[in-house]
């Protein structure tokens, strides 16, 4: 009897291993729940896409994602079909999954993707793409392959609503084409925010029609530095509209950042009177001058606020996002302390010191943004000198440990992006993929009420060290893939050793897409 039981146990273990070892279950980020069932659904030349009319656009996206590699058309029908179809449908009963959640039911005769919103349908489509052989990502016909989806039932939704990446386009200009590449990969891994750092001491990168000097002069390094042309430049407003539309089609929101009052010395190459000293700046590559400039927008000069408001008028019209990021980090107060106009402003407003002057500056800009229906985001230095009740704080100074709890305690929203886990300009020895994966944006002792104030997590890439396309790729990948799971999946549902197995297979997708990545030992 014991021998029989032992044999049954061995058979069960072997069967289970065979079931779980089947290919194509290498989803990243890991779904909230996945129940594997028997069989596969085969996509063939007779397969159709069945949708209601309000999902025709999503059907078109699915076709565009799959047909180039399939080599045959997937016809779309607005009639319900019983067999051999991929059905996309909106179902109000799935409200508990939110706008981004979805259910995917794959059976041998039919695939049904259900969501409460088009956003969920889109993320479910990405899951379908990942479940297929990675060759589906090729832009040309792939022959001699069976396009099979393993049967399963997935119920999925994100842990956080903010799953982001920041690209620094100022220190090194990043082309529109490269940004689109990253948007494609981000959407594949269900990331939904691209934060563009558009201005800094190294250059102004966004066309402002009222002030053509900002791109005519301030988008270029001084000629004496002989910088390559591809490291400098700007986005026209038409370029940015194209990026925004491209991102929107992939469930990704573009957040613009215009640095103020510090990290703004590039402006003084064209508008020196907006600084405290009135000196014309010489725009330099990051390592050929100070990393943080004392030059700062003069808080006592009313012309500065007219200048900023005129710029914001164009920015809020251009970007549909409800957020505008105004920087606010590393703003030296030396020139403010020496500036009669700034000192007079402190007295007039009854402020205690220069820290409160920065808070006053930020709150004034925030009030203006609010009149335009926009919300302000700033780096965590905006907490110094007082924080408005509606500002969102991006926590980056991982060594200032009390900031997240302080901000959440005040009732403000937080985005977690500490240097300790989320700065992807750091090398892999400092910040490994495992370290990124292990990061929990919500501290265990944070408490439920304060935890609700954490919108999500974001990686930041600063472009002063790695500046070429392939080098930037390797800094982002595979760490960004690890962060995608941190941002989407339940913390209890994560396992580094198991993730590594999935990542190994997923890297084949990066090879096909043409994304470079760093190979850790």
Secondary structure as UniProt FT lines:
FT   HELIX           2..20
FT   TURN            23..24
FT   STRAND          33..42
FT   TURN            45..46
FT   STRAND          48..51
FT   HELIX           53..55
FT   HELIX           56..70
FT   STRAND          75..77
FT   STRAND          85..90
FT   HELIX           92..97
FT   TURN            98..100
FT   STRAND          102..107
FT   TURN            108..109
FT   STRAND          110..115
FT   HELIX           118..131
FT   HELIX           134..137
FT   STRAND          148..156
FT   STRAND          162..168
FT   HELIX           176..188
FT   TURN            189..190
FT   STRAND          193..197
FT   STRAND          199..200
FT   TURN            201..202
FT   STRAND          203..204
FT   TURN            209..210
FT   HELIX           213..216
FT   TURN            217..219
FT   HELIX           223..225
FT   HELIX           229..231
FT   HELIX           237..248
FT   TURN            249..251
FT   STRAND          253..260
FT   HELIX           265..269
FT   HELIX           272..274
FT   HELIX           286..288
FT   TURN            299..300
FT   HELIX           302..318
FT   STRAND          323..327
FT   HELIX           334..338
FT   HELIX           340..348
FT   TURN            349..350
FT   HELIX           354..371
FT   TURN            372..373
FT   STRAND          375..379
FT   HELIX           380..383
FT   TURN            384..385
FT   TURN            389..390
FT   STRAND          392..395
FT   TURN            398..399
FT   TURN            401..402
FT   HELIX           403..410
FT   STRAND          414..416
FT   HELIX           419..422
FT   TURN            424..425
FT   TURN            428..430
FT   HELIX           433..438
FT   HELIX           444..446
FT   HELIX           448..451
FT   TURN            452..453
FT   STRAND          454..461
FT   TURN            463..464
FT   HELIX           469..476
FT   TURN            477..478
FT   HELIX           479..488
FT   HELIX           491..493
FT   HELIX           496..513
//
